[in-house]
C-alpha cells in the first residue's frame, strides 16, 4: 500500500512531463509550418529551444505577453532569422 501512495505522485508528475513535452513538440511543429513560407526556415532544434523559452516567458510574464517576442529574440540572437 505504501508503494502505491509513493508511485501515485511520481506517476502524475511523469504524465505531466510527457504531456508538456508532447505539447512543446507539437507547438514547435506548428511554428515550423507557419515559417515554411519563409525563404530561410530555422532547424527544428533551434525552433524547439526558442519555443520552450517562449512558453516559459508566457508563463512568467504578466498576462502571458511577450512569448512571441522572446521566441523571435531567441532565434535572431542565434543568427537564425526566418526572413
FENDA-V389021 format. One record per helix or strand of 2 or more residues. SS is the DSSP state (a for helix, b for strand). FROM is the first residue (numbers start at 1). TO is the last residue. If there is no record, write none. Layout:
# FENDA-V389021
ss from to
SS FROM TO
SS FROM TO
This chain:
# FENDA-V389021
ss from to
a 2 35
a 44 60
a 62 64
a 67 77
